[in-house]
């Protein structure tokens, strides 16, 4: 127990400045803003998630070396009910248990929702955090059962914040935006294929017809997705206001606004703009040691969709006098063009956060707005 508490104490000594610079993984920033500390729970249940199974390991927070039970159950509603039955048989209330699991694709979602509905507290953590924790405790070997035990020990040592299910309509909006992104990528691929067919000698007519038909279908799907997205947004004044605020910023259009709103759950869990930058992977990641100074770069430990969207938004924002002048100042100082563009993207992201927090539109004449939050 002492080694875990000592590790937790060392981690909590990390300064706020270090966290905001991206030295702590982006997923931790999200959990810091969530519901209740896990230290208030009596038991910690590690759950290693696979497609078909859940390996579970329950320990007591005061004596983490003693295993209360460990099982392998199905990753299904029946499996979750079996787990709750195991708790009841030992007279353990679900409300006294924190479940710790990794964000493994989409396979964790069903069990997380069901255990949350059963009053368990669920913490969904970044797999990278658990990986480095395993190195800290010098774990040797790897099995599902060992991973479940490690997750339980991780919960005792780190006390991750609890996860809260997002709004159903917001989940739908995020799925629509992600589907649109995939269809646009497919459309680019088909457009390139059509371009090659047009320049190919004696290209088969039937192949060209199929590609052209597929392009028309993709265009129709993209229009349907955008219409459905706007219909849901219109039915929720808070989402409609957020979209309007974001689109008032130079360079940010419908797509970028939709990506930011859905990927951040409408900014529900962020305390400051530095957390958002870390979440997006745009936070600076210095790499200096002693007399060695490596070129600085962004962390890229974050949400790639937001990062891609705001890079493109930064290119568009350069048409605005305000951001064009900022870009020119950086170039005059000798910054490479791509570094300057990333700086513009970072500024756009911070500005978006501030405006959403203040619930006000972009004001071109108010140059010092980001310094007030």
URZIRA-V135314 format. One line per field, one symbol per residue. ss: DSSP state (H for helix, E for strand, C for the rest). phi: phi as a letter, one per 30 degrees, with the letter a starting at -180 (. if undefined). burial: + if it has 9 or more other ideal C-beta (glycine too) atoms within 8 Angstrom, else -. A space follows every 10 residues. Layout:
BEGIN
ss: ???
phi: ???
burial: ???
END
This chain:
BEGIN
ss: CHHHHHHHHH HHCCCHHHHH CCCCCHHHHH HHCCCCCHHH CCEEEEEEEC CCEEEEEEEE CCEEEEEEEE EEEECCHHHH HHHHHHHHHC CCCHHHEEEE EECCCCCCHH HHHHHHHCCC EEEEECHHHH HHHHHHCCCC CCCHHHHHHH HHHHHHHHCC CCCCCCCHHH HHHHHHHHHH HHHHHHHHHH HHHHHHHHCC CCCCHHHHHH HHHHHHHHHH HHHHHHHHHH HHHHCCHHHH HHHHHHHCCC CCCHHHHHHH HHHCCCCCCC CCHHHHHHHH CCCEECCEEC CEECCCEECC CCCHHHHHHH HHHHHHHCCC HHHHHHHHHH HHCCCCHHHH HHHHHHHHHH HHHHHHHHCC CCCCCCCCHH HHC
phi: .ddddddddd dddedddddd didceedddd ddcddbdddd cdcbcdbccb dcbbccbcbc ddbddcddab bcbddaeddd dddddddddc hcdedccccc bddchcdddd ddddddddid cccccdeddd edddddchdc jabddddddd dddddddchd dddbdddddd dddddddddd eddddddddd ddddddddcd dhdedddddd dddddddddd dddddddded dddddbeddd ddddddddde jccedddddd dddchhhdbc cadddddddd icddbdbcai dcbdedaddi cadddddddd dddddddddd eddddddddd dddjddeddd dddddddddd ddddddddhb ddcedcdcdd dcb
burial: +--++-++-- -------+++ ++-+-+++++ ++++---+-- +-++++++++ --++++++++ +--+---+++ +-+++---++ -+++-++--- -+-+--++++ ++++--++-+ ++++++-+-+ ++++++++++ --++--+-+- ---+++++++ ++++++++++ +++-----++ ++++-+++++ +-++-++--+ +-++--+--- --+---++-- ++-++--++- ++--++-++- -++--+--++ +++++++-++ +++-++++++ +++++++--+ -+++++++++ +++++----- -------+++ +++-+++-++ ++++++++-+ -+++-++--+ +---+---++ ++++++++++ ++++++---- -+------++ --+
END
